[in-house]
Amino acid sequence: MLRGKSFKAGHRARFYAGFSLIEAVIGIALMGFALLGLAQLFMMSVYNNMRGGEISHATFLAQQQIDYLRTLTADELNNFPSSARGESVDEPLDVNKDGTVDFRRITQIQATSPSYSVKVLIFPASQLGTALDALLQNPGNYRVRATMNTVISR
C-alpha cells in the first residue's frame, strides 16, 4: 500500500514538472506583443529625433539669413530683391552640397523708413512645388520648420 501511494506521487510530480506546449506558446506571444510595443516606441523616438534635428537646422538657416541681412548697408537692403518691389526671395537650399535640396527658404523685407521689417521662413524640401502665395498665407499648413521676424534699423 505504501508502495502504491509513493508511485502515484512520483507519477504526479513527473506530470506537473515543466511547461506544456500551450503555456510556452502563450509566453512567446506575450513577449512578442511586449517587444512589438517597444519597437513602436523606438521608431517614434527615431522620428522625433529626426524632426527635432530638422527644426534645429532650419532655425540655424533662418538665423544665418538674418545675420547676413544685418551686415548689409541701407543701400544694399534697399536693393535687396524683395524690399524694392515687395517680393519674396525664394531659394532652395542644398545644405550639405550633395545635389539634393534640403530646405526652401523664403525671405521678405519691407522697407519702412528708417528700419526694415524682415521675415524668414524655412520649409522642408517637400514644399518645393507648392505655390509661394500659399506658403506665405498659411505656413502652418505646409510644415514650416522655422519662422523668424526681426527689425533692422539703419
TAHU-V958800 format. One record per residue. N is the residue number from 1. RES is the residue in three letters. PHI is phi as a letter, one per 40 degrees, with the letter a starting at -180 (999 if undefined). OMEGA is omega as a letter, one per 40 degrees, with the letter a starting at -180 (NA if undefined). Layout:
# TAHU-V958800
n=N res=RES phi=PHI omega=OMEGA
n=N res=RES phi=PHI omega=OMEGA
This chain:
# TAHU-V958800
n=1 res=MET phi=999 omega=i
n=2 res=LEU phi=c omega=a
n=3 res=ARG phi=c omega=a
n=4 res=GLY phi=c omega=a
n=5 res=LYS phi=c omega=a
n=6 res=SER phi=c omega=i
n=7 res=PHE phi=c omega=a
n=8 res=LYS phi=c omega=i
n=9 res=ALA phi=c omega=i
n=10 res=GLY phi=c omega=i
n=11 res=HIS phi=c omega=i
n=12 res=ARG phi=c omega=a
n=13 res=ALA phi=c omega=i
n=14 res=ARG phi=c omega=a
n=15 res=PHE phi=c omega=a
n=16 res=TYR phi=c omega=a
n=17 res=ALA phi=c omega=i
n=18 res=GLY phi=g omega=a
n=19 res=PHE phi=b omega=i
n=20 res=SER phi=c omega=a
n=21 res=LEU phi=c omega=a
n=22 res=ILE phi=c omega=i
n=23 res=GLU phi=c omega=i
n=24 res=ALA phi=c omega=i
n=25 res=VAL phi=c omega=i
n=26 res=ILE phi=c omega=i
n=27 res=GLY phi=c omega=i
n=28 res=ILE phi=c omega=i
n=29 res=ALA phi=c omega=i
n=30 res=LEU phi=c omega=i
n=31 res=MET phi=c omega=i
n=32 res=GLY phi=c omega=i
n=33 res=PHE phi=c omega=i
n=34 res=ALA phi=c omega=i
n=35 res=LEU phi=c omega=i
n=36 res=LEU phi=c omega=i
n=37 res=GLY phi=c omega=i
n=38 res=LEU phi=c omega=i
n=39 res=ALA phi=c omega=i
n=40 res=GLN phi=c omega=i
n=41 res=LEU phi=c omega=i
n=42 res=PHE phi=c omega=i
n=43 res=MET phi=c omega=i
n=44 res=MET phi=c omega=i
n=45 res=SER phi=c omega=i
n=46 res=VAL phi=c omega=i
n=47 res=TYR phi=c omega=a
n=48 res=ASN phi=c omega=i
n=49 res=ASN phi=c omega=i
n=50 res=MET phi=c omega=i
n=51 res=ARG phi=c omega=i
n=52 res=GLY phi=c omega=i
n=53 res=GLY phi=c omega=i
n=54 res=GLU phi=c omega=i
n=55 res=ILE phi=c omega=i
n=56 res=SER phi=c omega=i
n=57 res=HIS phi=c omega=i
n=58 res=ALA phi=c omega=i
n=59 res=THR phi=c omega=i
n=60 res=PHE phi=c omega=a
n=61 res=LEU phi=c omega=i
n=62 res=ALA phi=c omega=i
n=63 res=GLN phi=c omega=i
n=64 res=GLN phi=c omega=i
n=65 res=GLN phi=c omega=i
n=66 res=ILE phi=c omega=i
n=67 res=ASP phi=c omega=i
n=68 res=TYR phi=c omega=a
n=69 res=LEU phi=c omega=i
n=70 res=ARG phi=c omega=i
n=71 res=THR phi=c omega=a
n=72 res=LEU phi=c omega=i
n=73 res=THR phi=c omega=i
n=74 res=ALA phi=c omega=i
n=75 res=ASP phi=c omega=i
n=76 res=GLU phi=c omega=i
n=77 res=LEU phi=c omega=i
n=78 res=ASN phi=c omega=i
n=79 res=ASN phi=c omega=i
n=80 res=PHE phi=c omega=a
n=81 res=PRO phi=d omega=a
n=82 res=SER phi=c omega=a
n=83 res=SER phi=c omega=a
n=84 res=ALA phi=c omega=a
n=85 res=ARG phi=b omega=a
n=86 res=GLY phi=g omega=a
n=87 res=GLU phi=c omega=i
n=88 res=SER phi=b omega=i
n=89 res=VAL phi=c omega=a
n=90 res=ASP phi=b omega=a
n=91 res=GLU phi=b omega=i
n=92 res=PRO phi=c omega=a
n=93 res=LEU phi=b omega=i
n=94 res=ASP phi=b omega=a
n=95 res=VAL phi=c omega=a
n=96 res=ASN phi=b omega=i
n=97 res=LYS phi=f omega=i
n=98 res=ASP phi=b omega=i
n=99 res=GLY phi=g omega=i
n=100 res=THR phi=b omega=i
n=101 res=VAL phi=c omega=a
n=102 res=ASP phi=b omega=a
n=103 res=PHE phi=a omega=i
n=104 res=ARG phi=b omega=a
n=105 res=ARG phi=b omega=i
n=106 res=ILE phi=b omega=a
n=107 res=THR phi=b omega=i
n=108 res=GLN phi=b omega=i
n=109 res=ILE phi=b omega=i
n=110 res=GLN phi=b omega=a
n=111 res=ALA phi=c omega=i
n=112 res=THR phi=b omega=a
n=113 res=SER phi=d omega=e
n=114 res=PRO phi=c omega=a
n=115 res=SER phi=b omega=a
n=116 res=TYR phi=b omega=i
n=117 res=SER phi=c omega=a
n=118 res=VAL phi=b omega=i
n=119 res=LYS phi=b omega=i
n=120 res=VAL phi=b omega=i
n=121 res=LEU phi=b omega=i
n=122 res=ILE phi=b omega=i
n=123 res=PHE phi=b omega=i
n=124 res=PRO phi=c omega=a
n=125 res=ALA phi=c omega=i
n=126 res=SER phi=c omega=a
n=127 res=GLN phi=c omega=a
n=128 res=LEU phi=c omega=a
n=129 res=GLY phi=c omega=a
n=130 res=THR phi=c omega=a
n=131 res=ALA phi=c omega=a
n=132 res=LEU phi=d omega=a
n=133 res=ASP phi=c omega=i
n=134 res=ALA phi=c omega=i
n=135 res=LEU phi=c omega=a
n=136 res=LEU phi=c omega=a
n=137 res=GLN phi=c omega=a
n=138 res=ASN phi=a omega=a
n=139 res=PRO phi=c omega=a
n=140 res=GLY phi=c omega=i
n=141 res=ASN phi=c omega=a
n=142 res=TYR phi=b omega=i
n=143 res=ARG phi=f omega=i
n=144 res=VAL phi=d omega=a
n=145 res=ARG phi=c omega=i
n=146 res=ALA phi=a omega=i
n=147 res=THR phi=b omega=i
n=148 res=MET phi=b omega=i
n=149 res=ASN phi=b omega=i
n=150 res=THR phi=a omega=i
n=151 res=VAL phi=b omega=i
n=152 res=ILE phi=b omega=i
n=153 res=SER phi=b omega=i
n=154 res=ARG phi=b omega=NA
